[in-house]
């Protein structure tokens, strides 16, 4: 939704560009000489949308974690175990295997009382 708005504004900026029309972006209707583009008042009043690499933000970290956990549960239903390796099913679960390896490492840190990326809710989800 925000991405669509951003794209629309970007396209309007390209189309409204350079000058030569009855009124340039700088607000001078004479069309003489080079004109400099200035942002419209609307653009100044709107919050600036800034994306890394020009792409809109994706799912949050929490959403990605829950999605990967759901993938782990589906793996358990299909294979009957949680021994996800990078070579299972022709490498189809390589990303899940890497994620699970990180979760196991974080679980050990959490259990030892050290700083960990896992909170109580995530630990319960992994144990359940």
N, C-alpha and C positions, 0 to 999 in steps of 0.2 A: 504494500500500500504506500509506504513512504517512498519506496524505490520508484514506483510509478510516478509519483509527484515530482521526485527529483529528476527523473528522465524527461518529463514534460517541461520542466523549467530549463533544463539543459538544452533541449531542442529549441525552445523559444529563444534562448540566448543566441543560438547559431543563426536562426532565421532572421532575428531582429538586428543582426550585425551591422555592418559597415556604413550605410548612408546612401545618398543618392535619391532617396525617396522624398516625400513631402516633408518628413520630419525625421531627423537622424536620432540616434540613441542619446546624443548629447543634448537634444532639445532644441537645436537650431534648425529652422526650416529652410534655410537658404541653399543647402546642398553644396556650398562653395568650400573648397579645400578639404583637407583630411578631417575626419571627425573621430573623436575618441569615444569608445563605448563606455557608458557609465551604467552601473546597475540601476534597475528601476527602483522606485520607492517600495514596491512590493517586496523586492528581493532584500532591501535593507531592513524592512520590518520583520521579515521571516527569519527564524533561526537558521543559521547556516548548517546545511547537512554535509557532513564530511565522512566519506567512506574510505577505508583502506583499499587500495588498488581499484578505486572506482566502483566497488561492489557494495551492495547493501549488507548490513550485518545479518548473519545467519542465526540459527538457534542458539540459545544461551548455553553456557557450560552445563548447567543443571539439566536442561532438556537433552543435551547430547549424552550426558551420563545416564539418564533414565532410558534413553533409546538403546544405548549399548547394553544396559542391564537387561532390557527386554529381549535383546538379541541373544544374550547369554541364557535366559530362561527358555527361549525357543530352541536353542542348541541342546539344552538338557532334555527337553521333550523329545527331540529327534533322535539323539544318540544315547540317552540314558546316563550320561556322566558329564562332569565339568572339566574333563581333561582336554582342553582346547589347545591344539598345537598348530603351528603355522602351516603344516602340511595336510591337515585334515581336509578331506573332500577336495583334493587337488589345489589346496591353497585358498579356498573360498572363504575361510575364516581367519585369514592372516591378521586383519585389523582387530578382530575380536580377541585373538590370542595375545596380541601386543597389549591391548587394553587390560585384559585379565591379568597379565604379568605385572602391570603397573599397580592394579588393585591389590594383588597379593602382597606386593612390596609395601604399599601404603598400609595394608592391614597389619603387617608385622610391626611397622612403626607405631601404629595406633595402639596395638596390644602392649607394646613396650612402654607406653606412656610418652612417646616422643611426638613431636609435631608431625601431623599427617594431613593429607588432603581429604581423608575420609572423616565425615562427621558421624554422630551416633545413628542417624537415620540411614545413611548409606551402609554402615556396618551391619545394621539389622537386616537391610535388604539383601546384602551378600550372604549373611548367615541363614536367612530364611529360605 
